[in-house]
Amino acid sequence: MTSFELKWEPSLSGSISKLPPLIQSNVLRALHDGALLMESVSQMKYLSGPRPDILAVKTGLLRKRVLGIMSGTGGDPTVFGSITLGVSGIKYAAIHELGGTIHHPGSQARNFPYMVFFWKKRGFWARFRKTGPHDIPIPQRAYLQPAFEASLPRVKLLIQAAVDRAYRDS
């Protein structure tokens, strides 16, 4: 799973856990709203092209699998709650986020006697019976980290508004 996580400082999470239950529930609701905000920013802003700078959508599978999850303490007393933005179940998610190379073992013509490609280096169409093993460079086109960083100020405002609303209502 490729993911980025927002965690509280230990002193801040301790002070939040000492607040009244109404304020704690408002902060957890704000964390949930922030997770959904991060998810939508990643899906709409960073997974909709234009190529080659931003990852464009072909099938929509990667866009559907981006999830913003708000989780609780997990048994850790220093953590009040956290937001995780990530993708699971897709093999190519990490290579697009971080960049790198993939190895192609080569291929062979099956239904036709030749495979036809446009050879960019030479500037003409070429026919091949088979291709040899080669590496394919994949550029870094991050879609989780920039969405996480772009949404962070708005998530902090949501949390602050939740605390202010709870103090105003009580």
Sequence and secondary structure as in RCSB ss.txt:
>XXXX:A:sequence
MTSFELKWEPSLSGSISKLPPLIQSNVLRALHDGALLMESVSQMKYLSGPRPDILAVKTGLLRKRVLGIMSGTGG
DPTVFGSITLGVSGIKYAAIHELGGTIHHPGSQARNFPYMVFFWKKRGFWARFRKTGPHDIPIPQRAYLQPAFEA
SLPRVKLLIQAAVDRAYRDS
>XXXX:A:secstr
 EEEEE   HHHHHHHHTS HHHHHHHHHHHHHHHHHHHHHHHHHSSS  TTTS   SSSHHHHHEEEEEE  TT
 TT S EEEEEE S TTHHHHHH EEEEE  EE  SSS EEEEETTTTEEEEESEE  EEEEE    SSHHHHHH
HHHHHHHHHHHHHHHHHHH 
